[in-house]
Every structure is written in C-alpha cells, then in structure tokens.
C-alpha cells in the first residue's frame, strides 16, 4: 500500500529542478540542477517519503526511517533544514501537500482516527482528529483552488473506501461518501482534482480484478454531483494506476506485471487503447504546482533520471508557463472551465449522434427483422389454418364416433339390464331347481323306504304262504 511513497519525486522551480529518490542502500538523496548538479544526502535508512513543492521551488519533505521515525525537511535549492514536526512517530500511511498560498497540509493514520494538520501563516501547526470509520488510512490527498483538502480514506478494518473533504480554517469535514465496501485494494487508488473542479477517483479491486471509476462533476443538479460508478474488467494484473488530465474525460493508465502500460478512457463504452511496453521506464512522482502526478520516466546509463524528468516536462503539452498565473485568476479558471465544458458537451453530442446513428441502424434492422418475422408469421398462420381445418375434420369424425359410442352406451345399458333380469331369473330357477332336487331326494328316500317295506311284506307274505301251504298239505292228507 506504501509503494507510491518509495517512488522518486521530481519538481521544478523557477530557476532549478530537484529530484528526490531512495537509493538501493536506503539513503534518501536530493539532486539539484541549477548551474551545476549537486547531490545532497538527506536521510539514511529511509523507508519511504512524501514531498510537496511550492511555486517558488521550496520543497517540503516528510520521510520515515526503518525505525518508524518521522523527519521533516525544508529544501530550498541546495540548502537543507531539518525542522521539528508535530510527531516523530511515522504512521503506516501519511501524505503531505501544499496549496497555492503556500499553506502546508499533513494527514496521517492515527489510532482509530485520522490525524490532520495545517501549517498556516503563523508558522504553527494546527491539528485536528477525524473519526472516519474504525481504522482509517489516508491514501490520497488533493488541494483545490479554494484550499479545501480532498481525501481518499481506506478503512483497514472493515475494508471501506471513502471520499471526504476538509475546510482548513474551521476543520469542518464533509460527510464521507462511501465508494466501495468489503473491498480488497490491489494497490493505491488514484485521486484527481482537475482544473475545472471535477473530482475523479479510480481503484482496482483484488477480488474481481475490476477497474472502478467514479466522478463528481462540478455544478448543481442535473449536471453536477456524483455520477454512476463504472466497473471495467481487466485482462491483466495491474501494479499501479494514475490519471492523465485530458478533456472531456481524464485518461487512466495502468502498469501491469509484464511492464506494459495500458490506457483506458473511463466513458460509458470504456475505450481502451492498445497497450505499449515501457522498457527502461520507471514510475516517478512529478510535482506540478499543488498537484502530484505519476509519470513514466526513462532511466538509462547515458542520461540521469533528473535530465529525463526535465525532458518529460518539456515535452508535456499540458505544462504551459502561464498555467500557474492562470490558477490565480478566476477569469482564466472560468474560461478554462467553459472550454472544458464545451469540449465535454461536444463529446457528449458526438456520443449522442453516434448513439442516434446506432439507433437508426438498429431501427432499420428491426424493421427488416419485423418484415421477415411477418412473412414467417404468415407462413406459420397458413400452416396453422391448415392444421385447424384438419382438426375440425377430425373433430367432426370424433363427434360421429361419440354419437356411435353414445348409441353403444345405450345398447350396453339395455343389454346390461336384460342381463341383470336374466341373471335374476336364472337365480330364481336355480333356487327352484335346488328345491326340486331336495324334493326328489326326499321322494327317492320315501321310495326306498316303501320298497324296503314292500320287500318286508313280501317276505312276510311268503312266510305266511309257506305256513298255509304246509297246513293245506296236511289237511289234504287228512
């Protein structure tokens, strides 16, 4: 998260240029180029530093040692002064800034609070603590023309990224505007306060590798205020990002892990330019007035980093000698704002014209599609009509069959009734047959008994006849 505070810092005054950087052995040095290039050792065992430059070339340096000791330097040409600061303990995150009038600003991570301080005309630091979340850390600061300080604060406990501003006279801060929650930052976010009072913020989320962009435009409703957030998917792993102020929209560049730089215009279409290699180029902080930009500076053996940084500023078309004078003039500021608004409106108009042309093309395609769909629908309707006729014929046939089935049902009912009557008569006849069988059995038994009795009577008659015959024979003999 503190990688930005280890990068070289370059600033240019009216008569000289200064480059601050940490050597490989941890020594913080200053290279001053006026008549001759001089190298001054500022601090040994330097872990990180932040710097801010005034218009007259005076550089304010806040450096942290490996032992977490905070040291404050004032650099005027080749004259270095170490002056007391409000704290000697280096926080994990801190930032330093200077406004147009030379007032100095400091913000550091405190114990559950933000430690904010301003050094005014009385050359005395005035401190104020702000409770912004649970454990806020200042990651970016920008000073506007009205000397308001704008901050990006990241809560390292609940992972919330917020924006707020501070009025330095009464230390009144605005309500924090939450940009994202449950956010794992991949690296430091970027904050830009442009010359027409618009605020631009960009950050990359670790969990989904998305580039997020949100802007607050100057002016009232319906033009001004916070705009909707854009989320742009990245096809690479970014290591650093920053803004380049162009109109109508600033450009974002990102440095990936393959040492390629990618340019993205954060519009609704998220225009992405082809990436380009940055061989022998390294990121550095460029102090321009009250703002600090990240730029890629060529570093080779033939020329020094300070010389290459000067070339970058000379080739930069955005740096004009009259810009700093215009910053003090509300008329020039208003003119620049009107020109920027004009460019923005022209850009929006071109976008709308392109959108209208796209809509017309879509309308033509839609009409052609409607025509094709109408033809296809008519064909389907004719097929459906044929099927309806077939179904009607089948329905008529089924109606006839239903009538036949109804007739069969009636016949079946009549036959079933006749069957039931027949079954009833059969049951009655069976009962009568059973009764007759019983009568027959009884008659047969009576016949057997009568036959048995006849046999007995015949035997008895035979016996009596024998006796009579015997008696008769005896009588005849007598």
Buried (B, 14 or more C-beta within 10 A) or exposed (E): EBEBBEBBBBBBBEEBBBBBBBEEEEBBBBBBBBEEEBEBEBBEBBBBBBBBBBBEBBBBBBBBBEEEBBBBBBBBBBEBEEEEBBBEEBBEBBBBBBBBEBBBBBBBBBEEBBBBBBBBEEEEBBEBBBEBBEBBBBBBBBBBBEBBBBBBBBBBEEBBBBBBBBEBEEBEBEEBBEBBEEBEBBBBBBBBBBBBBBBBBBBBBEEEBBBBBBBBBBEEEEEEEBEEEBEBEBEBEBBBBBBBBEBBBBBBBBBBEEEBBBBBBBBEEBEBEEBEEBEEBBBBBBBBBBBBBBBBBBBEEEEBBBBBBBEBBEEBEEBEEEBBEBBEEEEBBEEBBEEBBEBBEEBEEEBEEEEEEEEEEEEEEEEEEEEEEEEEEEEEEEEEEEEEEEEEEEEEEEEEEEEEEEEEEEEEEEEEEEEEEEEEEEEEEEEEEEEEEEEEEEEEEEEEEEEEEEEEEEEEEEEEEEEEEEEEEEEEEE
